[in-house]
Amino acid sequence: MEIKRVLKELLKERDLSVAQLARVTGVPRQTIDNWMAGQEPRSLKQVKKIADYFAVPLDFLCFGESARDQSIQDFEDEINAGVFEVVLRRVKRRKS
């Protein structure tokens, strides 16, 4: 998981301390400190509270930028596959 790195970046971007984040999210400071030290989260609910506070997807908080990029790429691939399928169907019908 990348929560340690991503959380550090988000805190720095927002100029927040761990104590401030704990106060506004209700996630215990010690829990956040443990994540910042590299410990894996035990509660998905707590991670979700942090992701919601920063308005980022849960997978981005846990896995970093590559997860967000990959999901966008997957979505684009699905759209393009559908577009190509429609185009191919039209071409086949015109030839008949």
CNS distance restraints for C-alpha pairs under 8 A (distance, minus, plus):
assign (resid   1 and name CA) (resid  40 and name CA) 7.31 0.50 0.50
assign (resid   1 and name CA) (resid  62 and name CA) 5.44 0.50 0.50
assign (resid   1 and name CA) (resid  63 and name CA) 5.29 0.50 0.50
assign (resid   2 and name CA) (resid   6 and name CA) 6.09 0.50 0.50
assign (resid   2 and name CA) (resid  61 and name CA) 7.15 0.50 0.50
assign (resid   2 and name CA) (resid  62 and name CA) 5.32 0.50 0.50
assign (resid   2 and name CA) (resid  63 and name CA) 4.77 0.50 0.50
assign (resid   2 and name CA) (resid  64 and name CA) 5.64 0.50 0.50
assign (resid   3 and name CA) (resid   7 and name CA) 5.62 0.50 0.50
assign (resid   3 and name CA) (resid  35 and name CA) 6.96 0.50 0.50
assign (resid   3 and name CA) (resid  36 and name CA) 7.74 0.50 0.50
assign (resid   3 and name CA) (resid  61 and name CA) 5.54 0.50 0.50
assign (resid   3 and name CA) (resid  62 and name CA) 4.64 0.50 0.50
assign (resid   3 and name CA) (resid  63 and name CA) 6.61 0.50 0.50
assign (resid   3 and name CA) (resid  64 and name CA) 7.31 0.50 0.50
assign (resid   4 and name CA) (resid   8 and name CA) 6.24 0.50 0.50
assign (resid   4 and name CA) (resid  35 and name CA) 5.76 0.50 0.50
assign (resid   4 and name CA) (resid  36 and name CA) 4.80 0.50 0.50
assign (resid   4 and name CA) (resid  37 and name CA) 7.05 0.50 0.50
assign (resid   4 and name CA) (resid  38 and name CA) 5.81 0.50 0.50
assign (resid   5 and name CA) (resid   9 and name CA) 6.35 0.50 0.50
assign (resid   5 and name CA) (resid  36 and name CA) 7.81 0.50 0.50
assign (resid   5 and name CA) (resid  64 and name CA) 7.95 0.50 0.50
assign (resid   6 and name CA) (resid  10 and name CA) 6.17 0.50 0.50
assign (resid   6 and name CA) (resid  60 and name CA) 7.99 0.50 0.50
assign (resid   6 and name CA) (resid  61 and name CA) 5.97 0.50 0.50
assign (resid   6 and name CA) (resid  62 and name CA) 7.64 0.50 0.50
assign (resid   6 and name CA) (resid  64 and name CA) 6.08 0.50 0.50
assign (resid   7 and name CA) (resid  11 and name CA) 6.05 0.50 0.50
assign (resid   7 and name CA) (resid  36 and name CA) 7.38 0.50 0.50
assign (resid   7 and name CA) (resid  61 and name CA) 6.99 0.50 0.50
assign (resid   8 and name CA) (resid  12 and name CA) 6.13 0.50 0.50
assign (resid   8 and name CA) (resid  36 and name CA) 7.27 0.50 0.50
assign (resid   9 and name CA) (resid  13 and name CA) 6.07 0.50 0.50
assign (resid  10 and name CA) (resid  14 and name CA) 6.20 0.50 0.50
assign (resid  10 and name CA) (resid  54 and name CA) 7.48 0.50 0.50
assign (resid  11 and name CA) (resid  15 and name CA) 5.75 0.50 0.50
assign (resid  11 and name CA) (resid  16 and name CA) 5.00 0.50 0.50
assign (resid  11 and name CA) (resid  17 and name CA) 6.56 0.50 0.50
assign (resid  11 and name CA) (resid  18 and name CA) 7.65 0.50 0.50
assign (resid  12 and name CA) (resid  16 and name CA) 6.47 0.50 0.50
assign (resid  16 and name CA) (resid  20 and name CA) 6.19 0.50 0.50
assign (resid  16 and name CA) (resid  21 and name CA) 6.70 0.50 0.50
assign (resid  17 and name CA) (resid  21 and name CA) 6.30 0.50 0.50
assign (resid  18 and name CA) (resid  22 and name CA) 6.08 0.50 0.50
assign (resid  18 and name CA) (resid  29 and name CA) 6.50 0.50 0.50
assign (resid  18 and name CA) (resid  32 and name CA) 6.80 0.50 0.50
assign (resid  18 and name CA) (resid  33 and name CA) 7.14 0.50 0.50
assign (resid  19 and name CA) (resid  23 and name CA) 6.18 0.50 0.50
assign (resid  19 and name CA) (resid  29 and name CA) 5.88 0.50 0.50
assign (resid  20 and name CA) (resid  24 and name CA) 6.33 0.50 0.50
assign (resid  21 and name CA) (resid  25 and name CA) 6.03 0.50 0.50
assign (resid  21 and name CA) (resid  27 and name CA) 7.90 0.50 0.50
assign (resid  21 and name CA) (resid  29 and name CA) 7.94 0.50 0.50
assign (resid  22 and name CA) (resid  26 and name CA) 5.48 0.50 0.50
assign (resid  22 and name CA) (resid  27 and name CA) 5.01 0.50 0.50
assign (resid  22 and name CA) (resid  28 and name CA) 5.59 0.50 0.50
assign (resid  22 and name CA) (resid  29 and name CA) 5.09 0.50 0.50
assign (resid  22 and name CA) (resid  32 and name CA) 7.31 0.50 0.50
assign (resid  23 and name CA) (resid  27 and name CA) 7.34 0.50 0.50
assign (resid  23 and name CA) (resid  28 and name CA) 7.93 0.50 0.50
assign (resid  23 and name CA) (resid  29 and name CA) 7.92 0.50 0.50
assign (resid  25 and name CA) (resid  49 and name CA) 6.22 0.50 0.50
assign (resid  25 and name CA) (resid  50 and name CA) 6.55 0.50 0.50
assign (resid  25 and name CA) (resid  53 and name CA) 6.95 0.50 0.50
assign (resid  27 and name CA) (resid  31 and name CA) 6.96 0.50 0.50
assign (resid  27 and name CA) (resid  32 and name CA) 7.23 0.50 0.50
assign (resid  27 and name CA) (resid  46 and name CA) 6.05 0.50 0.50
assign (resid  27 and name CA) (resid  49 and name CA) 7.62 0.50 0.50
assign (resid  27 and name CA) (resid  50 and name CA) 7.91 0.50 0.50
assign (resid  28 and name CA) (resid  32 and name CA) 6.65 0.50 0.50
assign (resid  29 and name CA) (resid  33 and name CA) 6.06 0.50 0.50
assign (resid  30 and name CA) (resid  34 and name CA) 6.07 0.50 0.50
assign (resid  31 and name CA) (resid  35 and name CA) 6.44 0.50 0.50
assign (resid  32 and name CA) (resid  36 and name CA) 6.17 0.50 0.50
assign (resid  33 and name CA) (resid  37 and name CA) 6.18 0.50 0.50
assign (resid  34 and name CA) (resid  38 and name CA) 6.48 0.50 0.50
assign (resid  34 and name CA) (resid  39 and name CA) 5.36 0.50 0.50
assign (resid  34 and name CA) (resid  40 and name CA) 7.96 0.50 0.50
assign (resid  35 and name CA) (resid  39 and name CA) 4.81 0.50 0.50
assign (resid  35 and name CA) (resid  40 and name CA) 6.15 0.50 0.50
assign (resid  35 and name CA) (resid  41 and name CA) 6.44 0.50 0.50
assign (resid  41 and name CA) (resid  47 and name CA) 7.21 0.50 0.50
assign (resid  43 and name CA) (resid  47 and name CA) 6.61 0.50 0.50
assign (resid  44 and name CA) (resid  48 and name CA) 6.01 0.50 0.50
assign (resid  45 and name CA) (resid  49 and name CA) 6.29 0.50 0.50
assign (resid  46 and name CA) (resid  50 and name CA) 6.54 0.50 0.50
assign (resid  47 and name CA) (resid  51 and name CA) 6.23 0.50 0.50
assign (resid  47 and name CA) (resid  58 and name CA) 7.38 0.50 0.50
assign (resid  48 and name CA) (resid  52 and name CA) 5.98 0.50 0.50
assign (resid  48 and name CA) (resid  58 and name CA) 6.14 0.50 0.50
assign (resid  49 and name CA) (resid  53 and name CA) 6.15 0.50 0.50
assign (resid  50 and name CA) (resid  54 and name CA) 6.36 0.50 0.50
assign (resid  51 and name CA) (resid  55 and name CA) 5.84 0.50 0.50
assign (resid  51 and name CA) (resid  56 and name CA) 5.22 0.50 0.50
assign (resid  51 and name CA) (resid  57 and name CA) 6.17 0.50 0.50
assign (resid  51 and name CA) (resid  58 and name CA) 5.56 0.50 0.50
assign (resid  51 and name CA) (resid  61 and name CA) 6.29 0.50 0.50
assign (resid  52 and name CA) (resid  56 and name CA) 6.36 0.50 0.50
assign (resid  52 and name CA) (resid  57 and name CA) 7.62 0.50 0.50
assign (resid  52 and name CA) (resid  58 and name CA) 7.99 0.50 0.50
assign (resid  56 and name CA) (resid  60 and name CA) 6.57 0.50 0.50
assign (resid  56 and name CA) (resid  61 and name CA) 6.85 0.50 0.50
assign (resid  57 and name CA) (resid  61 and name CA) 6.55 0.50 0.50
assign (resid  57 and name CA) (resid  68 and name CA) 7.95 0.50 0.50
assign (resid  58 and name CA) (resid  62 and name CA) 6.29 0.50 0.50
assign (resid  59 and name CA) (resid  63 and name CA) 5.60 0.50 0.50
assign (resid  59 and name CA) (resid  64 and name CA) 7.27 0.50 0.50
assign (resid  59 and name CA) (resid  67 and name CA) 6.42 0.50 0.50
assign (resid  59 and name CA) (resid  68 and name CA) 7.16 0.50 0.50
assign (resid  60 and name CA) (resid  64 and name CA) 4.65 0.50 0.50
assign (resid  60 and name CA) (resid  65 and name CA) 6.00 0.50 0.50
assign (resid  60 and name CA) (resid  66 and name CA) 7.87 0.50 0.50
assign (resid  60 and name CA) (resid  67 and name CA) 5.89 0.50 0.50
assign (resid  60 and name CA) (resid  68 and name CA) 5.62 0.50 0.50
assign (resid  63 and name CA) (resid  67 and name CA) 5.77 0.50 0.50
assign (resid  64 and name CA) (resid  68 and name CA) 7.09 0.50 0.50
assign (resid  65 and name CA) (resid  69 and name CA) 6.18 0.50 0.50
assign (resid  66 and name CA) (resid  70 and name CA) 5.89 0.50 0.50
assign (resid  67 and name CA) (resid  71 and name CA) 6.22 0.50 0.50
assign (resid  68 and name CA) (resid  72 and name CA) 6.35 0.50 0.50
assign (resid  69 and name CA) (resid  73 and name CA) 6.14 0.50 0.50
assign (resid  70 and name CA) (resid  74 and name CA) 6.07 0.50 0.50
assign (resid  71 and name CA) (resid  75 and name CA) 6.18 0.50 0.50
assign (resid  72 and name CA) (resid  76 and name CA) 6.21 0.50 0.50
assign (resid  73 and name CA) (resid  77 and name CA) 6.10 0.50 0.50
assign (resid  74 and name CA) (resid  78 and name CA) 6.28 0.50 0.50
assign (resid  75 and name CA) (resid  79 and name CA) 6.31 0.50 0.50
assign (resid  76 and name CA) (resid  80 and name CA) 6.07 0.50 0.50
assign (resid  77 and name CA) (resid  81 and name CA) 5.98 0.50 0.50
assign (resid  78 and name CA) (resid  82 and name CA) 6.29 0.50 0.50
assign (resid  79 and name CA) (resid  83 and name CA) 6.28 0.50 0.50
assign (resid  80 and name CA) (resid  84 and name CA) 6.12 0.50 0.50
assign (resid  81 and name CA) (resid  85 and name CA) 6.17 0.50 0.50
assign (resid  82 and name CA) (resid  86 and name CA) 6.31 0.50 0.50
assign (resid  83 and name CA) (resid  87 and name CA) 6.27 0.50 0.50
assign (resid  84 and name CA) (resid  88 and name CA) 6.08 0.50 0.50
assign (resid  85 and name CA) (resid  89 and name CA) 6.21 0.50 0.50
assign (resid  86 and name CA) (resid  90 and name CA) 6.34 0.50 0.50
assign (resid  87 and name CA) (resid  91 and name CA) 6.29 0.50 0.50
assign (resid  88 and name CA) (resid  92 and name CA) 6.18 0.50 0.50
assign (resid  89 and name CA) (resid  93 and name CA) 6.25 0.50 0.50
assign (resid  90 and name CA) (resid  94 and name CA) 6.29 0.50 0.50
assign (resid  91 and name CA) (resid  95 and name CA) 6.48 0.50 0.50
assign (resid  92 and name CA) (resid  96 and name CA) 6.60 0.50 0.50
